[in-house]
Amino acid sequence: MNGYLMFDPPCRLTAVLTIAAWCWITAMARCEERPNASPAAAEQLVEQLGDASYEQRERAGRQLLEMGLEAKAALDDGMGHPDVEIAFRCRRLWDEVRVLAGWHQVRLIVGDSPAARALYDKMFLADPALWYELAENPRPLDGLFPERRAQLQQAVKEVEVPAAILEGALANAFYFGVLAKQAKPQQKLDSIDEPLRFGRSRQAIKDNEVLGDLCDMWAKATESDGLALDRLLAALQNDRPEARDIARDMLADERTPASARQYALLALAKFKNPADDALLQQALDDASPLDALFTQGVVIKSQLRDIALAATIYRAGQGPREFGFDYAKPDPRTLYSPSTLGFTNEEQRAQAVENWTEFLAK
């Protein structure tokens, strides 16, 4: 089972890990001098957790929190301390240390802003077992992408998954993918363009600026893998001008499959730049098969030349439906849903071409 389905945090953790508490802890920890991280110093601070002074107990807790994983041994021993106050505080602090351990790594990539921290909280909640395990048994992070990708694919298909968990699953996939490419730039990673096509994914990337930036990092890191479609969809989602350049590069690359070329053609249609006319013209004769869509009791089959024709019609300021694309469905990101730009038979396809030819003649 996936982490987000198994998540059942200890009650002490849910009582402590609120956004306000984290902001307070982080601010207070930064205001104090970095404590001595030696085992002896950590043990001494654990003893101070039972001090008669409330201020001293709180100060010792903040310093242990600042030590992070270096205080693990002292906190572990403290959980069995005969002083109930010390034992309770050690258990609580160890929960907090394990959560912060991941944040100290993630912020190196996403930044240290409150919004970045909020995104990390979602990353943790999407896969708490992973983040707890990484805190207790640190290991290289560059091999963790495939499982995060699989979790994301499942998350986008389950409508009951909360939006925060979906954002966390997206961020985990992007984050560990970026780390994998940083560690081994020559390795090729599997695409995640399929999960990115889901409306919930696109909306999450659009609404969360930090998540959008992380998506851009992933797209840039995997540029050499030929995963241009990931980058194109991300750019289109956020209406970024680089979408046109990505689309042009995709169409110029003979290795780009027809299933990706269709999105590049629609992207160029959106920009309506006359310099792109030749690229669309070349695709008007390309009969590469695409999707088969069952709708309204009929099967619609589309070819790359259908997408090119619809894109050409749109660039001329006309609507594809007016020329025979009876099932064309607008899409705010990709202009039209490409699977709807097809025909039930060859006669309908030929008629659409004839309608457009007659329009040009007039």
PEZI-V456389 format. One record per residue. N is the residue number from 1. PSI is psi as a letter, one per 30 degrees, with the letter a starting at -180 (none if undefined). BURIAL is b if it has 9 or more other C-alpha atoms within 8 Angstrom, else e. Layout:
# PEZI-V456389
n: {N:N}
psi: {PSI:PSI}
burial: {BURIAL:BURIAL}
This chain:
# PEZI-V456389
n: {1:2:3:4:5:6:7:8:9:10:11:12:13:14:15:16:17:18:19:20:21:22:23:24:25:26:27:28:29:30:31:32:33:34:35:36:37:38:39:40:41:42:43:44:45:46:47:48:49:50:51:52:53:54:55:56:57:58:59:60:61:62:63:64:65:66:67:68:69:70:71:72:73:74:75:76:77:78:79:80:81:82:83:84:85:86:87:88:89:90:91:92:93:94:95:96:97:98:99:100:101:102:103:104:105:106:107:108:109:110:111:112:113:114:115:116:117:118:119:120:121:122:123:124:125:126:127:128:129:130:131:132:133:134:135:136:137:138:139:140:141:142:143:144:145:146:147:148:149:150:151:152:153:154:155:156:157:158:159:160:161:162:163:164:165:166:167:168:169:170:171:172:173:174:175:176:177:178:179:180:181:182:183:184:185:186:187:188:189:190:191:192:193:194:195:196:197:198:199:200:201:202:203:204:205:206:207:208:209:210:211:212:213:214:215:216:217:218:219:220:221:222:223:224:225:226:227:228:229:230:231:232:233:234:235:236:237:238:239:240:241:242:243:244:245:246:247:248:249:250:251:252:253:254:255:256:257:258:259:260:261:262:263:264:265:266:267:268:269:270:271:272:273:274:275:276:277:278:279:280:281:282:283:284:285:286:287:288:289:290:291:292:293:294:295:296:297:298:299:300:301:302:303:304:305:306:307:308:309:310:311:312:313:314:315:316:317:318:319:320:321:322:323:324:325:326:327:328:329:330:331:332:333:334:335:336:337:338:339:340:341:342:343:344:345:346:347:348:349:350:351:352:353:354:355:356:357:358:359:360:361:362}
psi: {l:l:e:f:f:f:j:i:k:k:e:e:e:f:f:e:i:l:e:e:e:e:e:e:e:e:e:e:e:f:f:l:k:k:l:k:g:l:e:e:e:e:e:e:e:e:e:f:f:g:l:f:k:e:e:e:e:e:e:e:e:e:e:e:e:e:e:b:f:f:g:e:e:e:e:e:e:f:f:g:k:f:j:e:e:e:e:e:e:e:e:e:e:e:e:e:e:e:e:f:e:e:e:f:e:e:f:f:e:f:l:g:l:e:e:e:e:e:e:e:e:e:e:e:f:f:i:e:e:e:e:e:e:e:e:e:i:k:l:k:f:f:g:g:e:e:e:e:e:e:e:e:e:e:e:f:f:j:f:f:k:l:e:e:e:e:e:e:e:e:e:e:e:e:e:f:e:e:e:e:e:e:e:i:f:f:k:k:l:k:l:g:f:e:e:f:f:k:e:e:e:e:e:e:e:e:f:j:e:e:e:e:e:e:e:e:e:e:e:e:e:g:e:f:f:g:h:f:e:e:e:e:e:e:e:e:e:g:h:k:f:f:e:e:e:e:e:e:e:e:f:f:j:f:f:k:l:e:f:e:e:e:e:e:e:e:e:e:e:e:f:h:k:f:f:g:e:e:e:e:e:e:f:f:g:j:g:k:k:b:l:k:k:j:k:h:g:l:k:k:k:l:l:e:f:e:e:e:e:e:e:e:e:e:f:g:g:l:k:e:e:f:g:f:i:f:g:k:j:k:k:f:e:g:d:l:j:e:f:f:h:a:l:f:l:f:e:e:e:e:e:e:e:e:e:e:e:e:e:e:f:none}
burial: {e:e:b:b:e:e:b:e:e:e:e:e:b:b:e:e:b:e:e:e:b:b:e:e:b:e:e:b:b:e:e:e:e:e:e:e:b:e:b:e:b:b:b:e:b:b:b:b:b:b:b:e:e:e:e:b:b:b:e:b:b:b:b:b:b:b:b:b:b:b:b:b:e:b:b:b:e:b:b:e:b:e:e:e:e:b:b:b:b:b:b:b:b:b:b:b:b:b:b:b:b:b:b:e:e:b:b:e:e:b:e:e:e:e:e:b:b:b:b:b:b:b:b:b:b:b:b:b:e:e:b:b:b:b:b:e:e:e:e:e:e:b:e:b:b:e:e:b:b:e:b:b:b:e:b:b:e:e:e:e:b:e:e:e:b:b:b:b:b:b:b:b:b:b:b:b:b:b:b:b:b:e:e:e:e:e:e:e:e:e:e:e:b:e:b:b:b:b:e:e:b:b:e:b:b:b:e:e:e:b:b:b:b:b:b:b:b:b:b:e:b:b:b:e:e:e:b:b:b:b:b:b:b:b:b:b:b:e:e:e:e:e:b:b:e:b:b:b:e:b:b:e:e:e:e:b:e:b:e:b:b:b:b:b:b:b:b:b:b:e:e:e:e:e:e:b:e:e:b:b:b:e:b:b:e:b:e:e:b:b:e:b:b:e:e:e:e:e:b:b:b:b:b:b:b:b:b:b:b:b:b:b:b:b:b:e:e:e:e:b:b:e:b:b:b:e:e:b:e:e:e:e:b:b:b:b:b:e:b:b:b:b:b:b:e:e:e:b:b:e:b:b:b:e:b:b:e:e:e:e:e:e}
